Amino acid sequence: MKNLIRETLAAGKPSVGSWLNLGSPLTAEVMISAGYPWLAVDAEHTAYDMDSMAHMFRAIEARGGIPLARSWDHDPVTIARLLDAGAYGLVFPHISTPEQAASVARAMRYPPVGTRSIGTGRCRTISPDYPEFANDLVLCIPQIEDLEGIANAEAIARVEGVDVGFLGPADLAMSMGVAARHPDHEAALQSFREGCKRAGKPSGIPVADGVEAAHRIAEGFQFIDLANDMHFLREAAATELSSALADVL
């Protein structure tokens, strides 16, 4: 088993996926069928239970995609359950220090490099030999969302077991007391990217649309979260309704 995200990033190429907020396995199938190589199930800001997340993981896999998830906390039990359910990688919100990053990285890997417990969860259906290659399969993706994390970006990215550094621009802007795209906010984003680069790790960022994605890729960001299913539905619905009524209103 291979994680194609890891291979794409290792080749120096961008990997553009998206986020799932609607809780629909069918939405996951539609988006993977549209060409997204990976989707992240957002368990931090949604009301999903483990069963619904497993169904979304199945839907992503069924169309040849890579299932990721954003964890709701840093608890090793949470981490183990999400991986046992079939996630190929986890995004961890609000990582600010290398110590926090090291803790979640260890919790994601089996001994001797980590502390993950071996069980008989859904992950064993990926392969009977899953524990033998899982440490290289899963991706640990700490998300930096405050200025402490920005200052520690290089140290976080250098932690053994961390695979990708990822930004949380909205929470970062709020923590700084500025609007997104404020010069100080943009400087923090670039400082983060440069810290990851010095550590030899790819950097990632969420974006609102394809134009912004292309811009961030040109800057050197590699791991791109292109909006989410709720955003796509809302924007398309509003645009088409506006077009339908343009000559009426």
C-alpha positions as a Markdown table, in Angstrom:
| # | Residue | x | y | z |
|---|---|---|---|---|
| 1 | Met | 0.0 | 0.0 | 0.0 |
| 2 | Lys | 1.2 | 3.5 | -0.8 |
| 3 | Asn | -0.1 | 7.0 | 0.1 |
| 4 | Leu | -0.1 | 8.8 | -3.3 |
| 5 | Ile | -0.1 | 12.2 | -1.5 |
| 6 | Arg | 3.3 | 11.4 | 0.0 |
| 7 | Glu | 4.6 | 10.4 | -3.4 |
| 8 | Thr | 3.3 | 13.5 | -5.1 |
| 9 | Leu | 4.8 | 15.8 | -2.4 |
| 10 | Ala | 8.1 | 14.0 | -2.4 |
| 11 | Ala | 8.3 | 14.6 | -6.2 |
| 12 | Gly | 8.0 | 18.3 | -5.5 |
| 13 | Lys | 4.6 | 18.5 | -7.1 |
| 14 | Pro | 1.5 | 20.2 | -5.6 |
| 15 | Ser | -1.3 | 18.0 | -4.2 |
| 16 | Val | -4.7 | 19.7 | -4.4 |
| 17 | Gly | -7.6 | 18.2 | -2.5 |
| 18 | Ser | -10.6 | 19.5 | -0.6 |
| 19 | Trp | -12.6 | 19.3 | 2.6 |
| 20 | Leu | -15.8 | 17.5 | 3.5 |
| 21 | Asn | -18.3 | 19.4 | 5.8 |
| 22 | Leu | -21.7 | 18.0 | 4.6 |
| 23 | Gly | -21.3 | 14.5 | 6.0 |
| 24 | Ser | -22.4 | 12.9 | 2.8 |
| 25 | Pro | -20.7 | 9.8 | 1.3 |
| 26 | Leu | -22.3 | 10.6 | -2.0 |
| 27 | Thr | -20.7 | 14.1 | -2.0 |
| 28 | Ala | -17.4 | 12.4 | -1.3 |
| 29 | Glu | -17.9 | 10.1 | -4.3 |
| 30 | Val | -18.8 | 13.1 | -6.6 |
| 31 | Met | -15.8 | 15.1 | -5.6 |
| 32 | Ile | -13.3 | 12.2 | -6.1 |
| 33 | Ser | -14.9 | 11.4 | -9.4 |
| 34 | Ala | -14.4 | 15.0 | -10.4 |
| 35 | Gly | -10.7 | 14.5 | -10.0 |
| 36 | Tyr | -9.7 | 15.4 | -6.4 |
| 37 | Pro | -7.0 | 12.9 | -5.3 |
| 38 | Trp | -7.8 | 13.3 | -1.6 |
| 39 | Leu | -10.5 | 14.6 | 0.7 |
| 40 | Ala | -10.3 | 15.5 | 4.4 |
| 41 | Val | -13.3 | 14.7 | 6.6 |
| 42 | Asp | -13.6 | 17.7 | 9.0 |
| 43 | Ala | -14.3 | 16.1 | 12.4 |
| 44 | Glu | -13.4 | 19.3 | 14.2 |
| 45 | His | -16.2 | 21.6 | 13.2 |
| 46 | Thr | -19.0 | 19.1 | 12.4 |
| 47 | Ala | -21.3 | 16.7 | 14.2 |
| 48 | Tyr | -20.1 | 13.5 | 12.6 |
| 49 | Asp | -19.9 | 10.2 | 14.5 |
| 50 | Met | -17.4 | 7.5 | 13.8 |
| 51 | Asp | -19.8 | 5.5 | 11.8 |
| 52 | Ser | -20.6 | 8.3 | 9.4 |
| 53 | Met | -16.8 | 9.1 | 9.0 |
| 54 | Ala | -16.1 | 5.5 | 8.2 |
| 55 | His | -18.8 | 5.6 | 5.5 |
| 56 | Met | -17.1 | 8.7 | 4.0 |
| 57 | Phe | -13.7 | 7.0 | 4.1 |
| 58 | Arg | -15.3 | 4.1 | 2.2 |
| 59 | Ala | -16.8 | 6.4 | -0.4 |
| 60 | Ile | -13.5 | 8.2 | -1.0 |
| 61 | Glu | -11.6 | 4.8 | -1.4 |
| 62 | Ala | -14.3 | 3.4 | -3.7 |
| 63 | Arg | -13.5 | 6.1 | -6.3 |
| 64 | Gly | -9.8 | 5.8 | -5.9 |
| 65 | Gly | -9.1 | 8.7 | -3.5 |
| 66 | Ile | -7.2 | 9.0 | -0.3 |
| 67 | Pro | -9.2 | 9.7 | 2.9 |
| 68 | Leu | -7.9 | 12.1 | 5.4 |
| 69 | Ala | -9.6 | 13.6 | 8.5 |
| 70 | Arg | -9.1 | 16.6 | 10.7 |
| 71 | Ser | -9.2 | 15.4 | 14.3 |
| 72 | Trp | -11.2 | 17.3 | 17.0 |
| 73 | Asp | -8.4 | 17.0 | 19.6 |
| 74 | His | -4.9 | 15.7 | 20.2 |
| 75 | Asp | -5.9 | 12.7 | 22.4 |
| 76 | Pro | -4.1 | 9.5 | 21.5 |
| 77 | Val | -7.4 | 7.6 | 21.8 |
| 78 | Thr | -9.1 | 9.9 | 19.3 |
| 79 | Ile | -6.1 | 9.5 | 17.0 |
| 80 | Ala | -6.1 | 5.7 | 17.2 |
| 81 | Arg | -9.9 | 5.5 | 16.5 |
| 82 | Leu | -9.7 | 7.8 | 13.4 |
| 83 | Leu | -6.8 | 5.8 | 12.0 |
| 84 | Asp | -8.4 | 2.5 | 12.9 |
| 85 | Ala | -11.5 | 3.7 | 11.0 |
| 86 | Gly | -9.4 | 4.0 | 7.8 |
| 87 | Ala | -8.0 | 7.5 | 7.6 |
| 88 | Tyr | -4.7 | 7.6 | 5.7 |
| 89 | Gly | -3.6 | 10.8 | 7.5 |
| 90 | Leu | -4.7 | 13.3 | 10.1 |
| 91 | Val | -4.7 | 17.1 | 10.4 |
| 92 | Phe | -4.3 | 18.3 | 13.9 |
| 93 | Pro | -5.7 | 21.8 | 14.7 |
| 94 | His | -4.1 | 24.3 | 17.0 |
| 95 | Ile | -0.5 | 22.9 | 17.1 |
| 96 | Ser | 1.7 | 25.6 | 18.4 |
| 97 | Thr | 4.8 | 23.9 | 19.7 |
| 98 | Pro | 7.2 | 21.1 | 18.6 |
| 99 | Glu | 6.3 | 19.2 | 21.7 |
| 100 | Gln | 2.6 | 19.1 | 20.7 |
| 101 | Ala | 3.6 | 18.0 | 17.2 |
| 102 | Ala | 5.9 | 15.3 | 18.6 |
| 103 | Ser | 3.1 | 13.9 | 20.8 |
| 104 | Val | 0.6 | 13.5 | 17.9 |
| 105 | Ala | 3.2 | 12.1 | 15.6 |
| 106 | Arg | 4.1 | 9.4 | 18.1 |
| 107 | Ala | 0.4 | 8.6 | 18.7 |
| 108 | Met | 0.0 | 8.0 | 14.9 |
| 109 | Arg | 2.7 | 5.3 | 14.7 |
| 110 | Tyr | 3.1 | 1.8 | 16.0 |
| 111 | Pro | 6.1 | 0.9 | 18.2 |
| 112 | Pro | 9.0 | 1.1 | 18.2 |
| 113 | Val | 8.8 | 4.6 | 16.8 |
| 114 | Gly | 5.4 | 5.4 | 18.3 |
| 115 | Thr | 2.7 | 4.5 | 20.8 |
| 116 | Arg | -0.3 | 3.5 | 18.7 |
| 117 | Ser | -2.0 | 0.4 | 19.9 |
| 118 | Ile | -2.6 | -2.5 | 17.4 |
| 119 | Gly | -6.2 | -3.5 | 17.1 |
| 120 | Thr | -8.6 | -5.1 | 14.7 |
| 121 | Gly | -10.4 | -2.0 | 13.4 |
| 122 | Arg | -11.5 | -1.2 | 9.8 |
| 123 | Cys | -7.9 | -0.3 | 8.9 |
| 124 | Arg | -7.2 | -4.1 | 8.8 |
| 125 | Thr | -9.4 | -4.4 | 5.8 |
| 126 | Ile | -7.0 | -2.2 | 3.9 |
| 127 | Ser | -4.6 | -5.1 | 4.2 |
| 128 | Pro | -4.1 | -8.0 | 6.6 |
| 129 | Asp | -0.5 | -6.7 | 6.9 |
| 130 | Tyr | -1.6 | -3.2 | 7.6 |
| 131 | Pro | 0.5 | -2.8 | 10.8 |
| 132 | Glu | 3.7 | -3.6 | 8.9 |
| 133 | Phe | 3.4 | -0.6 | 6.6 |
| 134 | Ala | 1.1 | 1.8 | 8.4 |
| 135 | Asn | 3.9 | 3.9 | 9.9 |
| 136 | Asp | 4.9 | 4.9 | 6.3 |
| 137 | Leu | 1.4 | 5.1 | 5.0 |
| 138 | Val | -0.2 | 7.6 | 7.4 |
| 139 | Leu | 0.5 | 11.3 | 7.2 |
| 140 | Cys | 0.8 | 13.5 | 10.2 |
| 141 | Ile | -0.2 | 17.1 | 9.4 |
| 142 | Pro | -0.1 | 19.7 | 12.2 |
| 143 | Gln | -2.1 | 22.8 | 11.6 |
| 144 | Ile | -0.6 | 26.1 | 12.8 |
| 145 | Glu | -3.2 | 28.7 | 13.8 |
| 146 | Asp | -1.5 | 31.3 | 16.0 |
| 147 | Leu | 1.6 | 33.4 | 16.2 |
| 148 | Glu | 3.3 | 31.0 | 18.6 |
| 149 | Gly | 3.0 | 28.3 | 16.0 |
| 150 | Ile | 4.3 | 30.6 | 13.3 |
| 151 | Ala | 7.4 | 31.4 | 15.4 |
| 152 | Asn | 7.8 | 27.6 | 15.9 |
| 153 | Ala | 7.0 | 26.6 | 12.3 |
| 154 | Glu | 10.5 | 25.3 | 11.4 |
| 155 | Ala | 10.9 | 23.4 | 14.7 |
| 156 | Ile | 7.4 | 21.9 | 14.3 |
| 157 | Ala | 8.2 | 20.8 | 10.7 |
| 158 | Arg | 11.5 | 19.3 | 11.8 |
| 159 | Val | 9.8 | 17.0 | 14.3 |
| 160 | Glu | 10.3 | 13.3 | 13.4 |
| 161 | Gly | 7.1 | 11.9 | 12.1 |
| 162 | Val | 5.7 | 15.2 | 10.9 |
| 163 | Asp | 5.0 | 15.0 | 7.2 |
| 164 | Val | 3.3 | 18.3 | 6.2 |
| 165 | Gly | 3.0 | 21.7 | 7.8 |
| 166 | Phe | -0.5 | 23.1 | 7.4 |
| 167 | Leu | -1.9 | 26.6 | 8.1 |
| 168 | Gly | -5.2 | 27.7 | 9.6 |
| 169 | Pro | -5.3 | 31.3 | 8.2 |
| 170 | Ala | -8.7 | 32.2 | 9.6 |
| 171 | Asp | -7.9 | 31.4 | 13.2 |
| 172 | Leu | -4.5 | 32.9 | 12.7 |
| 173 | Ala | -6.0 | 36.2 | 11.6 |
| 174 | Met | -8.4 | 36.2 | 14.5 |
| 175 | Ser | -5.6 | 35.5 | 17.0 |
| 176 | Met | -3.6 | 38.4 | 15.5 |
| 177 | Gly | -6.5 | 40.7 | 15.7 |
| 178 | Val | -6.4 | 41.5 | 11.9 |
| 179 | Ala | -8.3 | 40.7 | 8.8 |
| 180 | Ala | -7.2 | 38.0 | 6.5 |
| 181 | Arg | -4.9 | 39.4 | 3.8 |
| 182 | His | -3.7 | 42.2 | 6.1 |
| 183 | Pro | 0.0 | 42.7 | 5.4 |
| 184 | Asp | 1.0 | 41.3 | 8.8 |
| 185 | His | -1.2 | 38.3 | 8.3 |
| 186 | Glu | 0.3 | 37.6 | 4.8 |
| 187 | Ala | 3.8 | 38.0 | 6.3 |
| 188 | Ala | 3.0 | 35.4 | 8.9 |
| 189 | Leu | 1.8 | 33.0 | 6.1 |
| 190 | Gln | 5.1 | 33.4 | 4.2 |
| 191 | Ser | 7.1 | 33.1 | 7.4 |
| 192 | Phe | 5.4 | 29.7 | 8.0 |
| 193 | Arg | 6.1 | 28.5 | 4.4 |
| 194 | Glu | 9.7 | 29.5 | 4.6 |
| 195 | Gly | 10.1 | 27.7 | 8.0 |
| 196 | Cys | 8.7 | 24.5 | 6.5 |
| 197 | Lys | 11.0 | 24.9 | 3.5 |
| 198 | Arg | 14.1 | 25.2 | 5.7 |
| 199 | Ala | 13.0 | 22.1 | 7.5 |
| 200 | Gly | 12.7 | 20.2 | 4.2 |
| 201 | Lys | 8.9 | 19.6 | 4.6 |
| 202 | Pro | 6.1 | 20.6 | 2.3 |
| 203 | Ser | 3.7 | 23.4 | 3.5 |
| 204 | Gly | 0.0 | 23.5 | 3.0 |
| 205 | Ile | -2.8 | 26.1 | 3.1 |
| 206 | Pro | -6.6 | 26.2 | 2.6 |
| 207 | Val | -7.8 | 28.4 | -0.3 |
| 208 | Ala | -11.2 | 29.7 | -1.4 |
| 209 | Asp | -10.9 | 29.0 | -5.2 |
| 210 | Gly | -8.8 | 27.8 | -8.0 |
| 211 | Val | -7.3 | 31.2 | -8.7 |
| 212 | Glu | -6.0 | 31.5 | -5.2 |
| 213 | Ala | -4.8 | 27.9 | -5.3 |
| 214 | Ala | -2.6 | 28.6 | -8.4 |
| 215 | His | -1.2 | 31.7 | -6.7 |
| 216 | Arg | -0.3 | 29.8 | -3.6 |
| 217 | Ile | 1.3 | 27.0 | -5.6 |
| 218 | Ala | 3.4 | 29.5 | -7.4 |
| 219 | Glu | 4.6 | 30.8 | -4.1 |
| 220 | Gly | 5.8 | 27.3 | -3.1 |
| 221 | Phe | 2.9 | 25.9 | -1.1 |
| 222 | Gln | 2.3 | 22.3 | -2.1 |
| 223 | Phe | -0.5 | 20.8 | 0.0 |
| 224 | Ile | -3.6 | 22.7 | -1.0 |
| 225 | Asp | -7.1 | 22.4 | 0.5 |
| 226 | Leu | -9.3 | 23.8 | -2.3 |
| 227 | Ala | -12.5 | 25.0 | -0.4 |
| 228 | Asn | -15.0 | 22.4 | 0.7 |
| 229 | Asp | -18.2 | 20.7 | -0.4 |
| 230 | Met | -20.4 | 23.1 | 1.5 |
| 231 | His | -18.7 | 26.1 | -0.2 |
| 232 | Phe | -19.1 | 24.5 | -3.6 |
| 233 | Leu | -22.8 | 23.8 | -3.1 |
| 234 | Arg | -23.6 | 27.2 | -1.7 |
| 235 | Glu | -21.6 | 29.1 | -4.4 |
| 236 | Ala | -23.0 | 27.1 | -7.3 |
| 237 | Ala | -26.6 | 27.3 | -6.0 |
| 238 | Ala | -26.4 | 31.0 | -5.5 |
| 239 | Thr | -24.8 | 31.6 | -8.9 |
| 240 | Glu | -27.3 | 29.6 | -10.9 |
| 241 | Leu | -30.3 | 31.1 | -9.1 |
| 242 | Ser | -28.9 | 34.6 | -9.8 |
| 243 | Ser | -28.5 | 33.7 | -13.5 |
| 244 | Ala | -32.1 | 32.3 | -13.6 |
| 245 | Leu | -33.5 | 35.5 | -12.2 |
| 246 | Ala | -31.2 | 38.0 | -13.8 |
| 247 | Asp | -33.8 | 39.2 | -16.4 |
| 248 | Val | -36.7 | 39.0 | -13.9 |
| 249 | Leu | -35.6 | 41.0 | -11.0 |
